[in-house]
Each structure stands twice: as structure tokens, then as C-alpha cells.
Amino acid sequence: MTRVAVVGGGLAGLVAARRLAEAGVEVELFEARESVGGRVRTDRDGGFAFDRGFQVLFTAYPAVRRELDLEALSLRRFTPGATIARPGRRSVLADPRRAPGALTETLFNRDVRLADKLRVLALQRELAGTDPETLFDAREPASEVDIEAYLAERGFSRRFVERFAAPFYGGVTLDRSLSTSSAVFRYTFRMLSEGDIALPAEGMGAIPAQLADRARAAGATVHTGAEVNRVAPGDGRPTVAADGSERDADAVVVATDPAAAAELTGVTTPDATKGCVTQYFSLPEHVDLATGERLLLNAEGDAPNQVAPLSAVAPEYAPEGKQLLSATFLGDPDEDDATLADRVRGALAAWYPSRRFDRLEHLRTERVEFAQFAQPPGFRESLPAVDAPEGSVYLAGDYTAWSSIQGAMESGRRAAALVRKRHA
Ligand SMILES: Cc1cc2nc3c(=O)[nH]c(=O)nc-3n(C[C@H](O)[C@H](O)[C@H](O)COP(=O)(O)OP(=O)(O)OC[C@H]3O[C@@H](n4cnc5c(N)ncnc54)[C@H](O)[C@@H]3O)c2cc1C
């Protein structure tokens, strides 16, 4: 029987383990932390669900549809669109095709002009006819532009960019300057036109938990608290060293974060990273923010970039009588937690002049140094190939595709397919 070791129990490693085990391969997965999930984790405390930073599931991602039982995740969905927030006013921008009830609000939204709304519809129509798998290849990497230039090429106004695209896609790419590749924009825009933004009722950590259950059910062994210190290509049979012992296998899939993968295999992986700081707040349930279960985008600044009404969308995120909000700052702000929390309080008070926020309680701050790797135009050119390492060692992980749940899951499937082809 073919034996494969998988290093790393994030989404990529879990998908690879399951796919291989289903194909009859004997799989052992080693995850350094006490729990699986990697960058996608949830900590429950005091009746609240704290994801590791604000993160969401795009239900239209093909890999999400392929790898997950979405029904079992009891998804709670954000209303499509967003609320654009500025001092003294909030306005709704909905997708009129998907939320006809919000058509009037959207048409009369003065933050985004009619011409830009028509450009959004035209882009939706154009991208709807394409195969999502080709969206990344629509342009030669050398001629790829960033999101800001792409929107300008298509005639979108500065006002649209500043009030909507910068906070919204800044939140998706963790870069409000929109310097990320337009390929990422086109792909996510297409996914958002087709599906929803959702949270599993039990938190984002339910996603890797389900993947781990599925991998185990297929026969894989999942070790947690098992850091791999060394991967050696060996002479035909690679080995992994974990827990003070060394094991050999027919193949090893290194599905760690990019920095650990570089260390374990010697292959160059992306080293420019993007981070964020997410703060969590509770508010008594009776303080109605009337968000319509939409994200609140800060149209005038990045402190914070966006506020998410988490428990309004997923009531399971907060205990009875309370609501849970998150506020996300992009990058690595210098200010301490209390100063950032004051900024959130100030932003909410400005957006909602008639509400009182004296019972807004700062619950915790998650500083995530590494959330995504940087994806400037043409970034795919420099990503490592699945079989870049020496010998029968293979790579999986978002850094072999693009930085997202889709990229991570798809990379796990791709690595498993190549290992099966060559070894099973
Ligand atoms: C705050 C935040 C917000 C995000 N928002 C979104 C979003 O809204 N939508 C979206 O699609 N994506 C989002 N992402 C990105 C997405 O979560 C990642 O792209 C994806 O989870 C990466 O999965 P992975 O399996 O490739 O890597 P990782 O999740 O990094 O998993 C790697 C695993 O390898 C383990 N490991 C490392 N070294 C070793 C070793 N030596 N031995 C054993 N194990 C090891 C690590 O502990 C980890 O569990 C977000 C990420 C963050 C952090």
C-alpha cells in the first residue's frame, strides 16, 4: 500500500489527506498545533465565537462546493451588498439582481452613481459567461494590472473606488490601496455575483473540523501537536521527522504556511505577507444597528476598515441578550488595543449619531501578522510548482495557487492528484 505523509493540517493539508485516503493511500497527517485549521480557527469563550480575525466563506468557490457539506455547516449568510458608512450617514448598496427589495435604496444611493452601478452590472454580465478556472489566466501575467488600474480602465469613478471598492476589496485582499492583482478581483467579484458570503453557525473553525472528520472517515490518521522538524527527500523514499522519530513514506506533501514550507523543503515561497487586526465587541441586543445583516464599510478611512455585525448574521456567535461585532484594521497598526478600540467606538458613534455606545464592550483583539501572502500583478509567475522540491516531496498550500480558502483547498486536491498519478 502506498504511504504518504502530509505535513500541516490547514485546509490544504486536510483536503490532500482526505483525497489521498479516499484513493486507498495510507495517510498520516502531522499538524504542529493542538488543533487543525491553520489560519482558519475559532475559539469559543463566554458564549461568543471568536474567529481568528474576520474571515468568511464564499459559497460559490468551486472547491468549497466540492469539498464541504455546506448543509452540515448550517451556514448563516450576510445580505449581499454592503452598507457604506460615513459620519452622519449610512447608505445601502445592494445587488439589485439578488436583493430586489433593496432596489430603491440602491438606485437612490448617492454614494455610488448610477453610471457605476451600470458598470457593475456590465461586469457581472461579462464575467458570468466565463469559466471561473480561466479567470486567472485571462491576461498574460506580464500585462496584468492591479485592482485600482483595472477599475479605472473600466471607467469606474474615483468616488466608487473610494467609497466602495477600497473598503470592500481592501477587506477581501487586506490592502485598501488596491494594489493586488486584478485577477484576484475578477475571481472574487465573479464568486460574489454568484454566491453568498457566509459564516458556519459554529464559527469558521467548523470548516477544518469537517474536513478533518472527512479525512479520518476516509482512513487518514490525523496527529495534532505533532510538529515536523525535518523533511528529507532521501534516496527514493522521503522521510519526515516528528516527535523525535523519523518515518519514511512513498511521498510527502508539505502543506504548511509558505515560510515553514521554505524552511522544510528549501524551495522559495512568497515571503511578503499581509496581516490585519480584528477587534471583537459586545453590545446589548436592544441597541439596533439596523445593518440589514450587511457589512459596514468605512468610506472615509481605514480606522477601522470595516465592521461586521457577526451575531446579527449568525446568532450562534453571541450568548442570549448580546450581540457580537467585529472591527478590522488592515495591516499592522502601531496603536495599542485600547487606542484601536477607542477608534472603533468613535467610528460607530459617528456613523450612528442617534445611538449610544457606552455599553459597547471590547472583548478581545486578534493581531494576525500573516493572513495572506501579497499578490501583486503577475504574482503567479513566481509561485512554486507542486513538484518543486527534490525527490518525492510535493507542495500544497494557498501559496501554490492564490491566498484564499479556494486556493488552499484546490491546492490540496491538485497535490493529491499528482501524488496519486506518480505513486499510487
Ligand atoms: C484573518 C484572516 C482572514 C482571512 N479571510 C479570508 C476570507 O475571508 N476568505 C478566504 O477565502 N480566505 C481568507 N483568508 C485566507 C485563508 O484563510 C488562507 O488562504 C487559507 O486558510 C490557507 O490555508 P493553508 O492550508 O494553505 O495554510 P495554513 O492555514 O497556514 O495551514 C498550514 C498549517 O501547517 C501547520 N504547520 C506549519 N509548520 C508545521 C510543521 N513544521 N509541522 C507540522 N505542521 C506545521 C500550521 O500550524 C498550519 O495549521 C484569511 C486568513 C486570515 C488569517
PDBQT file of the ligand as one rigid body, heavy atoms in Angstrom, charges set to zero:
ROOT
HETATM    1  C1  LIG A 501      -7.603  36.939   9.314  1.00  0.00    +0.000 C 
HETATM    2  C2  LIG A 501      -7.727  36.166   8.052  1.00  0.00    +0.000 A 
HETATM    3  C3  LIG A 501      -8.755  36.447   7.194  1.00  0.00    +0.000 A 
HETATM    4  C4  LIG A 501      -8.907  35.730   6.016  1.00  0.00    +0.000 A 
HETATM    5  N1  LIG A 501     -10.004  35.938   5.266  1.00  0.00    +0.000 NA
HETATM    6  C5  LIG A 501     -10.267  35.105   4.248  1.00  0.00    +0.000 A 
HETATM    7  C6  LIG A 501     -11.536  35.121   3.625  1.00  0.00    +0.000 A 
HETATM    8  O1  LIG A 501     -12.431  35.858   4.045  1.00  0.00    +0.000 OA
HETATM    9  N2  LIG A 501     -11.735  34.315   2.556  1.00  0.00    +0.000 N 
HETATM   10  C7  LIG A 501     -10.777  33.484   2.092  1.00  0.00    +0.000 A 
HETATM   11  O2  LIG A 501     -11.008  32.755   1.116  1.00  0.00    +0.000 OA
HETATM   12  N3  LIG A 501      -9.571  33.416   2.690  1.00  0.00    +0.000 NA
HETATM   13  C8  LIG A 501      -9.301  34.188   3.763  1.00  0.00    +0.000 A 
HETATM   14  N4  LIG A 501      -8.110  34.103   4.422  1.00  0.00    +0.000 N 
HETATM   15  C9  LIG A 501      -7.035  33.279   3.839  1.00  0.00    +0.000 C 
HETATM   16  C10 LIG A 501      -7.248  31.774   4.081  1.00  0.00    +0.000 C 
HETATM   17  O3  LIG A 501      -7.644  31.566   5.406  1.00  0.00    +0.000 OA
HETATM   18  C11 LIG A 501      -5.931  31.052   3.806  1.00  0.00    +0.000 C 
HETATM   19  O4  LIG A 501      -5.541  31.324   2.465  1.00  0.00    +0.000 OA
HETATM   20  C12 LIG A 501      -6.032  29.535   3.954  1.00  0.00    +0.000 C 
HETATM   21  O5  LIG A 501      -6.666  29.189   5.150  1.00  0.00    +0.000 OA
HETATM   22  C13 LIG A 501      -4.636  28.935   3.905  1.00  0.00    +0.000 C 
HETATM   23  O6  LIG A 501      -4.706  27.532   4.162  1.00  0.00    +0.000 OA
HETATM   24  P1  LIG A 501      -3.419  26.611   4.041  1.00  0.00    +0.000 P 
HETATM   25  O7  LIG A 501      -3.847  25.244   4.377  1.00  0.00    +0.000 OA
HETATM   26  O8  LIG A 501      -2.776  26.848   2.733  1.00  0.00    +0.000 OA
HETATM   27  O9  LIG A 501      -2.360  27.179   5.106  1.00  0.00    +0.000 OA
HETATM   28  P2  LIG A 501      -2.440  27.373   6.685  1.00  0.00    +0.000 P 
HETATM   29  O10 LIG A 501      -3.819  27.677   7.104  1.00  0.00    +0.000 OA
HETATM   30  O11 LIG A 501      -1.372  28.353   7.029  1.00  0.00    +0.000 OA
HETATM   31  O12 LIG A 501      -2.085  25.938   7.279  1.00  0.00    +0.000 OA
HETATM   32  C14 LIG A 501      -0.770  25.494   7.445  1.00  0.00    +0.000 C 
HETATM   33  C15 LIG A 501      -0.728  24.548   8.628  1.00  0.00    +0.000 C 
HETATM   34  O13 LIG A 501       0.578  23.980   8.710  1.00  0.00    +0.000 OA
HETATM   35  C16 LIG A 501       0.916  23.865  10.073  1.00  0.00    +0.000 C 
HETATM   36  N5  LIG A 501       2.385  23.780  10.180  1.00  0.00    +0.000 N 
HETATM   37  C17 LIG A 501       3.299  24.742   9.915  1.00  0.00    +0.000 A 
HETATM   38  N6  LIG A 501       4.552  24.256  10.123  1.00  0.00    +0.000 NA
HETATM   39  C18 LIG A 501       4.406  22.951  10.503  1.00  0.00    +0.000 A 
HETATM   40  C19 LIG A 501       5.347  21.918  10.853  1.00  0.00    +0.000 A 
HETATM   41  N7  LIG A 501       6.661  22.134  10.839  1.00  0.00    +0.000 N 
HETATM   42  N8  LIG A 501       4.845  20.723  11.215  1.00  0.00    +0.000 NA
HETATM   43  C20 LIG A 501       3.511  20.482  11.225  1.00  0.00    +0.000 A 
HETATM   44  N9  LIG A 501       2.587  21.422  10.911  1.00  0.00    +0.000 NA
HETATM   45  C21 LIG A 501       3.041  22.652  10.538  1.00  0.00    +0.000 A 
HETATM   46  C22 LIG A 501       0.349  25.146  10.684  1.00  0.00    +0.000 C 
HETATM   47  O14 LIG A 501       0.204  25.035  12.088  1.00  0.00    +0.000 OA
HETATM   48  C23 LIG A 501      -0.990  25.233   9.961  1.00  0.00    +0.000 C 
HETATM   49  O15 LIG A 501      -2.004  24.549  10.644  1.00  0.00    +0.000 OA
HETATM   50  C24 LIG A 501      -7.944  34.767   5.641  1.00  0.00    +0.000 A 
HETATM   51  C25 LIG A 501      -6.900  34.479   6.506  1.00  0.00    +0.000 A 
HETATM   52  C26 LIG A 501      -6.819  35.136   7.723  1.00  0.00    +0.000 A 
HETATM   53  C27 LIG A 501      -5.766  34.723   8.700  1.00  0.00    +0.000 C 
ENDROOT
TORSDOF 0
